Amino acid sequence: MHSILYVEDDPDLAFVTRENLQLKGYQITLCKSGTEALKVFNSSHFKLCILDVMLPQMDGFTLAKKIREQNEHIPIIFLTARSMMEDRVKGFSIGGDDYLTKPFSIEELVLKIEVFLKRNKVTTDSKSSRGIFKLGNYTFDYFNMNLSIGDKVQRLTSREAELLNFLVQHPNEVIKKEEILKDVWDNDSYFNSRSLDVFISKLRKHLSADPKVKINNIHGIGFILVIEQ
């Protein structure tokens, strides 16, 4: 049973969401504030975090940042009553993996949860036989979500790893935005398209130490991962 940290201060929404997720087979630990959630996170093991943005004592963004200091890999899904792009950009920039705007359906939330939990089902055998890629002077370890160059190791979030994994499957090939969104996000909506731009910027920063590895923007079409020989 997958253990999930759920942080929400609205008692009615928290009750309904927790009950429905438990019916789906998840083990839910509910916290009502950011400070309470951080203490619980530090003393327990979770597979995923669902964080409301507007929380008492410590907001969801601050909580996510502190969680990322402890764990670079755990998927984080934000919940918010606001749909402003600035909120999404801020959430992704501090390590969030996905976003849901209230009101949301349980089915939509479960779908997002399953996308992130699928990667945990990979066996040890498959890890040892594939998932390691060379990108110029970089080594990308997809299953461990690491990007390394020399003795420097960059920990990637789940979404960053999924996106880079998709790009390395198509090196030096123009990929349409819609293809990336449908494969990595399962949805090519406007908001996800803007989110993709944020993650591309983050990957460019991670890859900046090797000038022979670039993610170029093809205006009006998509992106291309260029790996010069």
C-alpha positions in Angstrom: 0.0 0.0 0.0 1.4 3.4 -1.1 1.8 5.9 1.8 0.9 9.5 0.9 1.3 12.7 2.9 -1.8 14.9 2.3 -1.7 18.5 3.7 -5.0 20.4 3.7 -6.6 22.8 6.2 -10.1 22.7 4.8 -11.7 20.0 7.0 -14.6 19.2 4.6 -12.3 18.9 1.5 -9.7 17.0 3.5 -12.2 14.5 4.8 -13.8 13.8 1.4 -10.4 13.5 -0.4 -8.8 11.3 2.2 -11.8 9.0 2.3 -11.9 8.6 -1.5 -8.1 8.1 -1.7 -8.3 5.4 1.0 -11.1 3.7 -0.9 -8.7 3.6 -3.9 -6.2 1.7 -1.7 -3.8 4.5 -0.6 -2.6 4.9 2.9 -3.2 8.6 3.7 -1.6 10.6 6.5 -3.5 13.9 6.8 -2.0 17.1 8.3 -3.7 20.4 8.7 -0.7 22.8 8.7 2.7 23.1 7.1 4.6 22.9 10.4 2.7 19.7 11.4 3.3 18.2 8.0 7.1 18.9 8.1 7.4 17.1 11.5 5.5 14.1 10.2 7.5 14.0 7.0 10.8 14.0 8.9 9.6 11.0 11.0 7.9 8.9 8.4 8.4 7.5 4.9 6.1 8.5 2.0 5.9 7.7 -1.7 4.2 11.0 -2.6 3.1 14.4 -1.2 -0.1 16.3 -1.9 0.2 19.9 -0.6 -2.4 22.6 -0.5 -0.7 25.9 -1.3 -2.6 28.1 1.2 -1.8 26.6 4.6 -1.6 28.1 8.1 1.8 28.6 9.8 3.7 27.5 6.8 2.4 27.7 3.2 2.7 24.9 0.7 5.5 26.4 -1.3 7.7 26.8 1.8 6.8 23.3 2.9 7.7 21.9 -0.5 11.1 23.7 -0.4 11.9 22.2 3.0 10.8 18.7 1.8 13.1 19.1 -1.2 16.0 19.8 1.1 15.3 16.4 2.7 14.3 14.4 -0.4 15.0 15.5 -4.0 13.0 12.7 -5.6 9.6 12.4 -3.9 6.8 13.6 -6.2 5.0 16.7 -5.0 1.5 17.6 -6.3 0.2 21.1 -5.4 -3.4 21.9 -4.8 -4.6 25.5 -5.0 -7.8 27.6 -5.4 -5.9 29.9 -7.6 -5.0 29.2 -11.3 -2.5 32.0 -11.8 0.5 31.0 -13.9 2.8 32.8 -11.5 1.8 30.3 -8.8 2.5 27.4 -11.1 5.9 28.8 -12.1 6.9 29.3 -8.5 5.7 25.8 -7.5 7.7 24.2 -10.3 10.8 26.3 -9.7 11.1 25.0 -6.1 10.7 21.4 -7.1 7.0 20.7 -7.5 6.0 18.0 -10.1 2.4 18.8 -10.8 -0.6 21.1 -10.1 -4.3 20.7 -9.6 -6.7 23.7 -9.3 -9.6 23.4 -6.9 -12.3 22.2 -7.4 -10.8 19.0 -8.8 -12.2 15.5 -9.3 -10.8 12.5 -7.4 -10.4 10.7 -10.7 -8.1 13.4 -11.9 -6.0 13.4 -8.7 -5.8 9.6 -8.8 -4.6 9.7 -12.4 -1.8 12.1 -11.5 -0.8 10.0 -8.5 -0.6 6.9 -10.6 1.6 8.6 -13.2 4.3 9.2 -10.5 3.9 5.9 -8.6 4.4 3.8 -11.8 8.1 4.6 -11.8 8.5 3.0 -8.4 7.4 -0.4 -9.8 10.5 -0.8 -11.9 12.4 -3.9 -10.8 16.1 -3.9 -9.8 16.9 -6.1 -12.8 15.6 -3.5 -15.3 17.5 -0.8 -13.5 20.8 -2.5 -14.0 20.2 -3.3 -17.7 18.9 0.1 -19.0 18.2 3.7 -18.1 21.8 5.0 -18.3 22.5 7.6 -21.0 25.5 9.6 -22.1 24.9 13.2 -23.1 28.2 14.7 -24.1 30.2 14.8 -20.8 27.0 14.1 -18.8 25.7 10.8 -17.6 22.0 10.6 -17.1 20.7 7.9 -14.7 17.0 7.9 -15.4 15.9 5.4 -12.7 17.9 7.0 -9.9 17.0 10.5 -11.3 20.6 11.7 -11.4 22.5 13.9 -13.9 26.2 13.8 -13.3 29.3 15.4 -14.9 32.7 14.8 -13.4 32.2 14.6 -9.6 29.1 16.8 -9.6 25.8 15.1 -9.3 22.5 16.9 -9.9 19.4 15.3 -8.3 16.4 15.6 -10.6 12.7 15.8 -9.7 10.4 13.1 -11.0 9.0 15.4 -13.7 12.5 16.6 -14.7 13.7 13.0 -15.1 10.6 12.0 -17.1 11.1 15.0 -19.5 14.8 14.4 -20.0 14.2 10.7 -20.5 11.8 11.6 -23.3 14.2 14.0 -25.0 17.1 11.5 -24.9 15.0 9.0 -26.7 15.0 11.5 -29.7 18.5 13.1 -29.8 19.1 15.7 -32.5 15.4 15.3 -33.6 12.8 18.1 -33.6 9.9 17.1 -31.2 6.6 18.8 -31.3 5.4 20.3 -28.0 2.2 18.3 -28.3 4.1 15.1 -28.4 6.1 15.9 -25.3 3.0 17.0 -23.4 1.0 13.9 -24.2 3.8 11.6 -23.3 5.1 13.3 -20.1 2.0 15.2 -18.9 -0.8 13.1 -20.6 -2.4 16.4 -21.5 -1.5 19.1 -24.0 -3.5 22.0 -22.3 -2.3 25.6 -22.3 -1.3 25.5 -18.7 0.8 22.3 -19.2 2.4 23.9 -22.2 3.6 26.9 -20.1 4.7 24.4 -17.4 6.8 22.6 -20.0 8.6 25.8 -20.8 9.5 26.1 -17.1 10.9 22.6 -17.0 12.9 23.0 -20.2 14.5 26.1 -18.6 15.4 24.1 -15.6 17.0 21.3 -17.7 19.0 23.8 -19.7 20.4 25.1 -16.4 21.3 21.6 -15.3 23.0 20.9 -18.7 24.9 24.3 -18.9 28.3 22.9 -17.9 28.7 21.2 -21.3 28.3 23.6 -24.3 28.0 20.6 -26.7 24.6 19.6 -25.1 21.8 22.0 -25.7 18.0 22.1 -25.8 17.0 24.4 -28.6 13.6 26.0 -29.1 12.1 25.5 -32.5 9.7 28.5 -32.7 6.1 27.5 -33.1 6.9 23.7 -33.2 8.8 22.4 -30.2 12.3 21.5 -29.0 15.4 19.6 -30.1 18.0 18.1 -27.8 21.3 18.8 -29.6 24.3 16.6 -28.7 27.3 17.6 -30.7 30.0 15.0 -31.4 
